Amino acid sequence: MKKISPLLIGTSLIFITATGFADSSSTSTDLKSNWTCSTNASSSSVSSDKDADKQMSQNAKSAEEAFDFASKNCRDCTKITCETSNNSTY
């Protein structure tokens, strides 16, 4: 019993500390604006594909709209990368 008590107290302190760190991150990512998504699709000589690639990289939208646009213009891509205007990649 003497060995179990310090172990329980130590474990409790770890959980309390971890919870404190989790609660202190009050910033949340805004999903409604400032998102751009890009694909790893190969280069295209078709003007509509070039325009779509340019629009993906230059026009910030909501996360949902940006991802939807990228997925519709994916062509032969295997990866879609989205980031916020503060360059956080998701």
Secondary structure in CASP SS format (residue, H / E / C, confidence):
PFRMAT SS
TARGET T0000
AUTHOR 0000-0000-0000
METHOD secondary structure of the structure
MODEL  1
M C 1.00
K C 1.00
K C 1.00
I H 1.00
S H 1.00
P H 1.00
L H 1.00
L H 1.00
I H 1.00
G H 1.00
T H 1.00
S H 1.00
L H 1.00
I H 1.00
F H 1.00
I H 1.00
T H 1.00
A H 1.00
T H 1.00
G H 1.00
F H 1.00
A H 1.00
D H 1.00
S H 1.00
S C 1.00
S C 1.00
T C 1.00
S C 1.00
T C 1.00
D C 1.00
L C 1.00
K C 1.00
S C 1.00
N C 1.00
W E 1.00
T E 1.00
C E 1.00
S E 1.00
T E 1.00
N C 1.00
A C 1.00
S C 1.00
S C 1.00
S C 1.00
S C 1.00
V C 1.00
S H 1.00
S H 1.00
D H 1.00
K H 1.00
D H 1.00
A H 1.00
D H 1.00
K H 1.00
Q H 1.00
M H 1.00
S H 1.00
Q H 1.00
N C 1.00
A C 1.00
K E 1.00
S C 1.00
A H 1.00
E H 1.00
E H 1.00
A H 1.00
F H 1.00
D H 1.00
F H 1.00
A H 1.00
S H 1.00
K H 1.00
N C 1.00
C C 1.00
R C 1.00
D C 1.00
C C 1.00
T C 1.00
K C 1.00
I E 1.00
T E 1.00
C E 1.00
E E 1.00
T E 1.00
S C 1.00
N C 1.00
N C 1.00
S C 1.00
T E 1.00
Y C 1.00
END
